[in-house]
């Protein structure tokens, strides 16, 4: 299939701007730093990442019930863009203008949940458009360009974040976070407006609507029959559990080892540069060796990340790792975190699309993402786990989850794509 290069380019610009916006208001570093000044509840702080990703994924099985009956998925995507833009604007308004702590928490989480939910309703149409217009051997490259160029833009964003949230920066708190929220709103909204310009061809065969529970029974039947599909779900669930401690890395160092909040911008820069380099590597690997191999590398890198964090949590204080030394000890951790996230970003959706029958794409993707959403929402208990067994115990749990993800990834069977130039040689 010849790639639709206009869609390819619009999709890349969409991804670049969206990743830029996520860097400006990163939930694992920027938002958690902002909210930690309002509340010290580990449960509320631990809800940020699960709420964003869980609410994004949960509605997708329901969407798969009627999406096949819509000939052009971009129509649904455009309508939802309006609500998404309004919800992002609401977040910016709350951070800039609301000053009562309880009201901030209520309004912020309502707007944040609405943004995540409507993004989830848009997720399946987006993947259907990508699956329809981008050929299989180019999908890993497509996501690599999105994440790679987004990472390049994010380098500047991370410098700006560090400049603004530094205690000696030009703006006092919370005005500095308000500027970041406003820039986030502009960049994220622009990302949707670009993708809305995609000219998607209508489906050759229009499907019918399916009742939710009938769709669920069909999905469970496929889950039982398709062992690779089952292993992808297992692997991604474990990777999600394994990532649940990430928002607490910097908070742990700041609160327990005397680290500096100004390092948040440095960590963002480290992740961003790592993402840029990782996308060059993993994009090439995806095209030559397949998405399964990229995911195996991502799980091994995540395992290394969890091991370093666990060692820091268990032995850091006894070894006298504190202050500046503790800040620097997290740098390799965030390098590995960036590589892990990049590997997942390049390969996860591409791997699933590799394994999905075209006629059942909405069902496979919808069930996968809804199940994934339940797992994500369950990880909000990471804050409770942190309260009960401490950061070292939470880090050890993520270490075990990464190991299980690696075992599942190694047993997935998926296509390997070889570049034509390599075949000619």
Secondary structure, DSSP 8 states (H G I E B T S, - for coil): ----HHHHHHHHHHHHHHHHHHHHT-IIIIIHHHHTTT---HHHHHHHHHHHHHHHHHTHHHHHHHHTT-S-HHHHHHHHHHHHHHHHHHHHHHHHH---HHHHHHHHHHHHHHHHHHHHHHHHHHHHHHHHHS-HHHHHHHHHHHHHHHHHHHHHHHHHHHHHHSTTSSS-TTHHHHHHHHHHHHHHHHHHHHHTT------SS------HHHHHHHHHHHHHH-HHHHHHHHHHHHHHHHGGGGGGHHHHHHHHS---TTHHHHHHHHHHHHHHHHHHHHHHHHHHH-HHHHHHHHHHHHHHHHHHHHHHHHHTTTTT--THHHHHHHHHHHHHHHHHHHHHHHHHHHHHHHHS-GGGHHHHHHHHHHHHHHHHHHGGGHHHHHHHHHHHHHHHHHHHHHHHHHHHHHT--------HHHHH-
